[in-house]
C-alpha cells in the first residue's frame, strides 16, 4: 500500500537535512560568499555556527544556500507581510462624497451627519461638496458656514484634512478620521 503525504510547500523553504543535492553555493550568516561546498560540509558549517542551512535558490547552478537563523527569518518575513497588508488596507480606504446645499434643512443635515459619521468611523475619507446655483454664488460664505458647522458636529471622530475652498460653482472640504 502506498502512502501519499500532502504538504503545503508553497511558502516552505527546505532547511538542513531536507536539502537533497550534492553541491551547494554557501552564503555565510553575514552575507559573505563561502563558496561551492558538498552538502555535508555546508551542514557542518551551519551546525558549527549554531544556525540553519536554508535553501534560498533551488534553481541556481549550483543551488544557493544561506546559513541563518530560520525561525528569526520566518518571523521577520511574516512581520513584513503583515505590515505590507496593513499599508495596503490603509491605501484602500475609500473616498466618499456627500453633497449639501447652502440652504440645507435641519432634518437633512442630521441625516447626512449620521451617514458621514458611519463612514468616518469605518476609516473612509469623506469629501463634502456644496454646489451653488444661480444667485447663491453671491453668498458663498453661507456654504462655508454649513461645511464648518458640519465639521464641528463631527469633531469627536473627524478632523478637517482640507479646509473649505471654492472651485468654480462648488465648494469642497475633506474630512478624515481622527488619529
N, C-alpha and C positions, 0 to 999 in steps of 0.2 A: 504494500500500500504506500503510495506517495503522499507526502505531506507538503502542502504549499503554505508559505508564510506570506501574508500580505502586509507589507510595511509601507509606511508613509516616508518615502525617501526624497520627497520633493525639496525640502529645505535641509535635509540631514547631510552633513558632510562626514566623510569617512575619517576616523581617527585611530591612531595607534595600530592595533592588531587587525583592524578591519581593512587596512590598505593591503591589497593583493597584487603588487607589482614588484619587479625585481630591483629596479634602479629608480631613484627619485632625485630631483634637484632640491636641495635643502636650503631653506632660508632660516637664519637664526632668530632668536627671540627679539633682537634689537633691529631686525630688518637687514642684517648683513647677509650676503650670499656665501654659504658654506661650500657649496659645490655639489657635484653629482656623486651620490653615495649609494651603496647597496641598502636595501630597506632595513636589514638587521643593524647596520651601523647607525642609520638615522634614528631608529627606535632607541638604541643605546644612548645616543647623544641627547635625545629628548628626556629619557629617564634620568640621566645624569644631571640635567638641569632642573628636574622635578616638574617638568611640563609635559604637554601632549604634542604628538606629531599629527598635524591636521592636513589633509589633502585639500589644497586650495584650487589647483587647476588640474583635473584629471585628464584633460585633452592635450596637455602640453607634451613636448618630446624632449626630454623625459618629463613625466608628471611632476608638478611642483608641490612640495610640502613645506609647511612652516611649523617651527617649534613655538608653541604658545600655550597659554592657559585657556583651554577650550571653554570652560564654564564662564569665565570672565568675558570671553569673546561673544558667547551666546547671549549673555546678559546685556552687554553694550549694544549688540545688534538689535535685540528686542526693544531696548530703550530708544534707539534711533528710529525704529519703525513706528513706535508709539508716538514719538514727538512729531514725526512727519505726518501721521494721521491726524494729530491734533491741529497742526498748521493747515492741513487740507480742509478740515472741518471749519476752521475759522474763515478761510477764504470762501467757503461755500455759503456763508451766511448771506441770505438774500436781501435785496433792496426792495422794499415795499413802497408803494406810492399812494398817498391819500390826498384827495382834492377837497379843498374847503372853499367857502365863499366868504367875501368880506362881510356879508350880511347874514352869516350863519345863525340859525335859531338855537336856543338852549338845548332842546332835545337832540337835535342832530349833532351838536357839539359834544354832548355827553356820550352818544353812541359811538362816534368816531374815536373819542378818547378811550373808551373801553377796548375797542378793536386795536388801536395803536398800542395800548399798554400790553395786550396779549402778545403782539409780535415783538415788542421790545424785550419782554421777559423771556421770550424764546431765543433771543440773541440776534434777531434780524435788525437791519438798519431801516429806518423809515424816512422817506422824503415827503415833506408836507408841501403841497402846492396850492397856491391861491391864484386863480385866473380872473383877471379884471376884464369886465365887459363895458363897453361904451364910456359913459361919464364916470364910472368907478375909477378910471385912471387918474382923475383929478384928486382922489383921496386914497393914495396908496398907503398912507400911514395907518388907515383902518385895517388893512391887510396885515401889516407887520404887527399891529396890536393883537390881532387874532392869533397869529403864529406864536408870539411871545407868551400870550395867556395860555395857549395850548402847552407850550414847553414848561411853563411854571407849574401847571397841574400835574405834569409827568416828572417833575424834578426829583422825585424819590427813586425812580427807576431809570430815567434817561437824562442824557446831557446833550447840549447842542454841539454838533460837530461843525456845522456851517451855519453862521448867522443868516437871518432872512436877507435875501438880496433880490433885487428887481432885475428881471431879464426879459425885456420886451413887455408883453402884457401879463406875464406871470411872475410871481414871487415864490422863491423856494427856500426851504430850510431843511437841514439834515439832522435827524436825531439818532443817537447811538446809545447802546446800553451802558449804564454807569459801571465803572470798574469796581 
